[in-house]
Each structure stands twice: as C-alpha cells, then as structure tokens.
Amino acid sequence: MNTPPVVSFCIPTYQRARYLEALLPSLVQQLAGFPYPYEIVIADNASTDRSAEVVQAFAGQLPIRYTRHAQNIGGYPNWQYVMSRGLGRYLVYLSDDDSILGPQLADLIDKMEADPALAVVYAPWLMYDLVDQQLQGQFYSVPQDLRIERGQHARLLDHVLRHGIFPEIGVLRREVFQATMPRINDHAFLAFVHSTDYLRQGAVMIQKEPFYVAITRYFADEEREQLGTDEVEVAWDRYRGGLEYMLAACGNALTTEERSGFHLRVQRLIADRIAVAIRLRHAKQRNAIDTYYLGMRLRGMGYEQLLPVPMQTLASQAMVEFMLRDPEIHRGMQQMICIGHCPPEERDFFRRSARMPVLFEADLGSCDHLSDALLFVRDDAERAQGLDSALAAQRNVRVLHERHLAAKFGL
C-alpha cells in the first residue's frame, strides 16, 4: 500500500520541456532523503512539445502524477487546477522553471507540523543565474520569522509595507486551500488577496530563511516569458488593489488616523513599484510613450525623486517615439522629410528607426511639389515655420512642428 503524501509539489506547465528536463533532475537531487512522503503533481496545459516524454522519463525516479489538458485552459486556471489536485497535507507551488532547497523546506515543514495553528508559511526566494552560476540576491528580507495571529490583518499589512513583502512563495495547508478556494482576478494582486484570506483561517508566518530558488536564466540562448518579471512592468494597480483588499479586511479595527497612515504607506509602495517598472521598461526599450506617462504619474504622486531616469529623458524619448510611430500621423505617408539642422548621428537614427524613407532639407518654403509626405519641421528652419498645414493636407502632406511636439511632452 502506498504511503499517502504529506507534501504536494504543484507544478503547472506549458511548452516547457526544456525546463522540465532541468527541473526534474534538480528535484531528484534536492528531495533525496526528504523526511516526508511527497508527490509531484504536474498539470500540462495542452503542450505540443516533448513535455509528456520528459515527465515519463522521470516517472521511475519521482512520485509524479501527471495530467495533460486536452486544450489550453489558461495560465491562472491551470494554477488553480494543479493546486486543487494536491493530496498532501501541505501544498507547495513550484514554477516549472524554478527550483527548491530540500533541506530548508523540510525545516519549514517541521515548523508547521509542530504548530497546527499555522495556515501558511511564506518565505523570500533566492534569485540564481544558472548560466553564470551566480547568486543574484534575494527577493525581500525580514529580520526574523514574523508570526501574525489569525485575524490580525492590520499587522499583516504593516509587515508587508514595512519590509516590502510579496507573499507569493510558501507552504499552505491543503485544508486552508479548500476552505478559502483562492482565485485570481485582474483587479487585486493574488498574493495580497490570498494571504489575507488565509489569515482568516489561521496564523500566517513570514520566515526569514528561503527555501525557493527563482532561476533568472537557465540557458544562454533562452528567450522565455516569466510572468512575475513581466508583471512588475504593468501590475502596480493590481498591487494597489491587493493592498486595499488587505486594508479592507482590517474592518473597524483601525482609527481614521491609522487608516490614513496605511493609505500613505500603500501609496509609497506603489510609487516604488512604478519606479521599478520605469527602470525595467527603459532598460528593455519598451514603448517610450507609455513609460513617459508612468513617469508623469510618479511625478503626480509626489515621488519624482524615485525616477530612475530623468523626466526630461523620458519626455524626449516619448516625443521621438510619437513622431516615428504614431499611427494617425503616419496614416497614408510614404516618406518623411526632416527640415532644419540635423546632426549626422540624428540622421543615422532617423534612417534606422523610421518606417519609411527619410530625406533631409536645410529649409523649405513650399511643399507644393510634395504628396504623401510627413514634414518634421525643426525650430531652426525659419521658412518652413510658415508652411500652411491646411493647404498641405490637401496634398496629403502633414506638417509636424518640433515646438508642438516638445510642448505636448512638456519640453
């Protein structure tokens, strides 16, 4: 008779055969001598790659329960599905491109076995580059294990804001999962919502020591989507929604002053996350107009000092993006003419970046000979300042003045 599992490792996956080939051997190694019976629950979201073959190859080395959906049900529903399939007393979510530290996890399970009041134990996670074999730090830290008793939502929110805790990685009692039926929505960040709900069922602990390793880079040639990494560029309103959900759970336990104080602290955390989003977006050369509006939002919140890139730089890049990419400006245009002084490096940039041929003129008094052309008039082109936009439009010529663009973006 098989021993029932105590721990269920729940792995949703999709088109990740290459990563499963790295994850499953690491689990064989990390779980060697693991003191608790366990199972590996894998939910395959209708992969068409070699995922099923990879899983089958490890069936003799790991206690795997594998399900492949007939069709892709979506990433979040697959998370819900795989977590609900776990049979162990404890559920551990594990991304198909990360790993765990077996001995540290066993110590955490020891804590929960000795303390039945704990509904969930969260922990920070390590970030590791497998290509360079380099530890890249730890995502958040706490000075010691933090225990929040059942129903103490204000204390949970205080710790989250004080230490920048994102309660995403942890070990959850299956009975708590079944009682709370956690779901994921677009308005409130799942980790804040779920930890709030779990606290209604029992105590929550944020422990100091990590047991989870987020792999930032598996292969030198890889191009993989990482939901958590990409989410930080766009999810600050969901973060706010989750924190406000946590604040709402405090009920009438807060005074007006305490609630106002929490609102200010939530605002600061969101400002920090927007600043991170701007830094990542700037580094990855995302749409510069969207990044500019994020910068303006941070300025409007009163946290311009957090900008990782000067506002003038964001505005200048947004102006250029608008000129070169705006679909209405470019509608029906077949060529772009830059009128006025344009240094060689700018000429090279325009030629590389524009989606149409680019010509350069020192000045231009008339555009009667042109059609289907976008004229970008620099401020030093004196004659071109007088071009009649209405008459030009009759020939499908659009006149775009540098001063108007600069004013649009506050330059």
C-alpha positions in Angstrom: 0.0 0.0 0.0 1.4 3.4 -1.0 2.1 5.9 1.8 -0.1 9.0 1.5 1.9 12.1 0.6 2.4 14.7 3.3 3.7 17.3 0.8 2.4 18.0 -2.7 4.6 19.9 -5.1 2.2 21.5 -7.6 3.7 22.4 -11.0 1.6 24.0 -13.8 3.4 23.8 -17.1 3.1 24.7 -20.8 5.6 24.2 -23.6 8.5 23.9 -21.1 10.0 20.5 -22.0 13.5 22.0 -21.9 13.0 23.5 -18.5 11.3 20.3 -17.1 14.5 18.5 -18.2 16.4 20.7 -15.8 13.8 21.0 -13.0 13.1 17.3 -12.5 16.7 16.2 -12.1 17.1 19.1 -9.5 14.1 17.7 -7.6 15.7 14.2 -7.6 18.8 15.8 -6.0 17.1 18.2 -3.6 14.5 15.7 -2.4 16.9 12.8 -1.8 16.5 11.9 1.8 13.5 14.3 2.2 12.0 13.2 5.5 8.3 13.5 4.5 6.4 11.4 1.9 5.7 13.7 -1.1 4.2 13.8 -4.6 4.9 15.8 -7.7 1.7 17.0 -9.3 2.1 18.3 -12.9 -0.7 19.9 -14.9 0.3 20.3 -18.5 -1.7 23.0 -20.3 -2.0 21.1 -23.6 1.7 21.3 -24.5 2.6 20.2 -28.0 6.3 19.9 -27.3 8.1 17.0 -25.6 6.8 17.7 -22.1 5.0 14.4 -21.7 8.1 12.4 -22.8 10.2 14.3 -20.3 7.8 13.7 -17.5 7.6 10.0 -18.4 11.4 9.7 -18.3 11.4 10.6 -14.6 8.4 8.6 -13.6 10.7 5.9 -12.0 12.7 8.5 -10.1 10.0 10.7 -8.7 6.4 10.1 -7.5 4.8 12.0 -10.3 1.1 12.4 -11.0 0.7 13.9 -14.5 -2.3 15.4 -16.2 -2.4 16.9 -19.7 -5.4 19.0 -20.6 -7.0 18.4 -23.9 -6.9 22.1 -24.6 -5.2 25.1 -23.0 -7.4 26.4 -20.2 -5.2 29.5 -19.4 -2.4 30.0 -17.0 -4.3 31.1 -13.9 -6.9 28.4 -14.2 -4.2 25.8 -14.6 -2.6 27.1 -11.3 -6.0 26.7 -9.6 -6.4 23.2 -11.1 -3.0 21.9 -10.1 -3.2 23.3 -6.6 -6.6 21.6 -6.2 -5.2 18.3 -7.3 -2.7 18.0 -4.4 -3.4 15.3 -1.9 -0.8 16.2 0.7 -1.3 17.9 4.0 0.8 20.7 2.6 0.7 22.3 -0.8 3.9 23.9 -2.4 3.5 25.8 -5.7 6.6 25.3 -7.9 7.1 27.1 -11.2 8.3 24.8 -14.0 11.4 27.0 -14.4 12.5 27.4 -10.8 13.7 25.0 -8.1 13.7 24.4 -4.3 16.1 23.7 -1.5 15.0 20.4 0.0 16.6 20.6 3.5 15.4 24.2 4.1 11.9 23.1 3.0 12.0 20.1 5.4 12.8 22.5 8.2 9.8 24.6 7.3 7.5 21.6 7.3 8.9 20.7 10.7 7.6 24.1 12.0 4.1 23.6 10.6 3.9 20.0 11.9 4.8 21.4 15.4 2.3 24.3 15.1 -1.1 23.3 13.8 -2.3 26.9 14.1 -0.2 27.9 11.1 -2.3 28.2 8.0 0.6 29.1 5.7 4.3 29.9 6.0 5.8 32.3 3.4 9.5 32.8 2.7 11.6 35.1 0.5 13.2 33.5 -2.5 16.7 33.4 -3.9 17.5 34.5 -7.5 20.1 32.5 -9.3 21.6 32.7 -12.8 22.4 29.2 -13.9 24.4 30.3 -16.9 26.9 32.3 -14.9 26.4 30.1 -11.8 25.8 33.2 -9.8 23.5 34.1 -6.9 21.8 37.4 -7.7 20.4 38.2 -4.3 17.1 37.6 -2.5 13.7 39.0 -3.2 12.7 40.8 0.1 14.0 40.0 3.5 12.8 40.1 7.1 14.9 40.5 10.2 13.4 37.3 11.8 10.5 35.0 11.5 7.3 37.1 11.7 4.2 35.4 13.0 0.8 37.1 12.5 -2.0 35.6 14.5 -5.4 34.7 12.9 -7.4 37.8 12.1 -4.7 40.3 12.7 -4.9 41.8 9.2 -3.5 45.2 10.2 -0.4 43.5 11.5 0.0 41.6 8.2 -0.4 44.8 6.2 2.1 46.6 8.4 4.7 43.9 7.8 4.1 43.8 4.1 4.5 47.5 3.8 7.4 47.8 6.2 9.5 45.0 4.6 8.3 45.1 1.0 7.0 41.5 1.4 5.3 39.8 -1.6 3.7 36.7 0.0 3.9 34.6 -3.2 6.1 31.6 -2.2 5.2 29.5 0.7 3.7 26.3 2.1 0.0 26.1 2.6 -2.2 23.7 4.4 -4.4 21.9 2.0 -7.4 22.3 4.3 -6.9 26.1 4.2 -6.8 26.0 0.4 -10.0 24.0 0.4 -11.7 26.4 2.8 -10.7 29.6 1.1 -11.0 28.4 -2.6 -8.4 31.0 -3.8 -9.0 32.5 -7.2 -7.1 35.0 -9.3 -8.6 38.2 -10.8 -7.4 41.2 -12.7 -8.1 43.8 -10.0 -6.3 42.7 -6.9 -2.8 41.1 -6.8 -3.2 37.4 -6.0 -0.5 37.2 -3.2 -2.0 40.0 -1.2 -5.6 38.7 -1.6 -4.7 35.1 -0.8 -2.6 35.8 2.3 -5.5 38.0 3.6 -7.9 35.1 3.1 -5.6 32.6 4.6 -5.3 34.7 7.7 -9.0 34.3 8.3 -8.3 30.6 8.7 -5.2 30.6 10.9 -1.9 32.2 11.7 0.4 33.4 8.9 4.2 33.3 9.2 6.8 35.0 7.1 10.0 33.2 7.8 13.5 34.6 7.3 15.2 31.7 5.5 14.4 31.0 1.8 13.6 27.5 0.6 12.8 28.5 -3.0 15.1 29.4 -5.9 13.9 31.6 -8.8 16.1 30.8 -11.8 16.6 34.1 -13.6 18.4 32.5 -16.6 18.6 28.8 -17.4 20.2 28.8 -20.8 22.5 31.3 -22.6 20.2 31.3 -25.7 16.9 31.4 -23.8 14.0 33.7 -24.5 11.3 32.8 -22.0 8.4 34.6 -20.6 8.4 34.9 -16.8 5.1 36.1 -15.5 6.4 37.6 -12.3 9.2 39.5 -14.1 6.9 40.9 -16.8 4.1 41.6 -14.4 6.1 44.2 -12.4 6.1 46.4 -15.5 2.3 46.7 -15.5 0.8 45.3 -12.3 1.1 48.3 -9.9 -2.6 48.9 -10.0 -3.2 45.2 -9.1 -0.7 45.6 -6.3 -2.7 48.6 -5.1 -6.0 46.6 -5.4 -4.5 43.8 -3.3 -3.2 46.1 -0.6 -6.6 47.9 -0.4 -8.2 44.5 -0.1 -5.9 43.7 2.8 -6.7 47.1 4.3 -10.4 46.4 3.9 -10.0 43.2 5.9 -8.9 45.2 8.9 -12.6 46.3 9.2 -13.3 48.7 12.1 -10.2 47.8 14.0 -8.4 50.9 12.7 -8.9 54.5 13.7 -9.3 57.2 10.9 -5.7 58.3 11.5 -4.4 54.7 11.2 -6.3 54.1 8.0 -5.0 57.3 6.5 -1.5 56.3 7.5 -1.9 53.0 5.8 -3.1 54.7 2.6 0.0 56.9 2.6 2.2 53.8 3.0 0.4 52.0 0.3 0.9 55.0 -2.0 4.7 54.8 -1.3 4.9 51.1 -2.0 3.1 51.6 -5.3 5.4 54.5 -6.2 8.4 52.2 -5.6 6.9 49.6 -7.9 6.2 52.1 -10.6 9.8 53.3 -10.3 10.9 49.7 -10.8 8.6 49.4 -13.8 10.1 52.5 -15.4 13.6 51.2 -14.8 12.8 47.9 -16.5 10.8 49.4 -19.3 13.6 51.9 -20.0 16.3 49.2 -20.0 14.2 46.9 -22.3 13.3 49.8 -24.6 9.6 49.4 -24.2 7.1 51.9 -25.7 8.6 55.2 -24.6 5.2 57.0 -24.6 3.8 54.6 -22.1 6.9 54.9 -20.0 6.6 58.7 -20.1 3.1 58.5 -18.8 4.3 56.3 -16.0 6.9 59.0 -15.1 4.2 61.6 -15.2 2.1 59.5 -12.9 5.0 59.2 -10.4 5.5 62.9 -10.6 1.8 63.5 -9.9 2.0 61.2 -6.9 4.8 63.4 -5.5 7.6 60.9 -5.9 9.5 62.3 -8.9 12.7 61.7 -6.8 12.2 58.0 -7.3 12.5 58.2 -11.0 15.4 56.0 -12.2 15.6 58.1 -15.4 15.3 61.9 -15.5 11.8 63.1 -16.5 13.3 65.1 -19.4 14.9 62.0 -20.8 11.6 60.1 -20.7 9.8 63.1 -22.3 12.4 63.4 -25.1 12.2 59.7 -25.9 8.5 59.8 -25.9 8.5 62.7 -28.3 10.7 60.8 -30.7 8.5 57.7 -30.4 5.4 59.7 -31.1 6.9 61.3 -34.1 8.2 58.0 -35.6 5.3 55.6 -34.6 2.0 57.4 -34.1 -0.4 55.7 -36.5 -2.5 58.8 -37.2 0.5 61.0 -38.0 1.8 58.3 -40.3 -1.5 57.4 -42.0 -1.0 57.4 -45.8 2.5 58.8 -45.6 5.1 57.4 -47.9 8.2 59.5 -46.9 9.4 61.6 -44.1 11.3 64.9 -44.6 13.3 66.4 -41.7 13.6 70.1 -42.3 16.3 72.1 -40.4 19.6 71.3 -38.8 20.0 67.5 -38.2 23.4 66.3 -37.0 24.9 63.1 -38.6 24.1 60.9 -35.5 20.4 62.0 -35.6 20.2 61.4 -39.4 21.5 57.8 -38.8 19.0 57.3 -36.0 16.0 58.5 -38.1 17.1 56.3 -41.0 17.4 53.3 -38.8 14.2 53.9 -36.8 11.7 55.4 -39.3 9.2 53.1 -41.0 9.6 54.9 -44.3 12.3 56.6 -46.3 13.8 59.8 -44.7 15.1 62.8 -46.5 16.8 65.9 -45.1 16.4 69.5 -46.1 18.0 72.6 -44.6 14.8 74.6 -45.1 11.7 74.6 -47.2 9.5 77.5 -48.2 6.8 75.5 -50.1 5.6 71.9 -50.2 3.6 72.3 -53.4 5.8 69.7 -55.1 5.2 67.0 -52.4 2.5 64.5 -51.7 2.0 61.7 -49.1 4.8 63.2 -47.1 5.4 63.8 -43.4 7.3 67.1 -42.8 9.1 67.3 -39.4 10.0 71.0 -39.0 12.8 71.7 -36.6 12.7 75.0 -34.7 15.7 76.5 -36.6 14.0 76.0 -40.1 12.7 79.6 -40.4 11.0 79.5 -43.8 9.3 76.2 -43.0 7.6 77.7 -39.9 5.2 79.4 -42.3 4.0 76.3 -44.1 0.2 76.2 -44.3 -0.9 72.9 -42.7 -4.4 73.2 -44.2 -3.1 73.6 -47.8 -0.5 70.9 -47.2 -3.2 68.5 -46.1 -4.9 68.8 -49.5 -1.9 67.1 -51.0 -1.8 64.6 -48.1 1.2 66.3 -46.6 1.3 66.5 -42.9 3.3 69.3 -41.1 4.7 68.4 -37.7 6.4 71.2 -35.8 9.1 70.4 -33.3 7.8 73.0 -30.9 4.4 71.4 -30.9 5.8 68.0 -30.1 8.0 69.5 -27.3 5.0 71.2 -25.8 3.0 68.1 -25.9 5.6 66.3 -23.8 6.4 69.2 -21.5 9.8 70.0 -23.0 
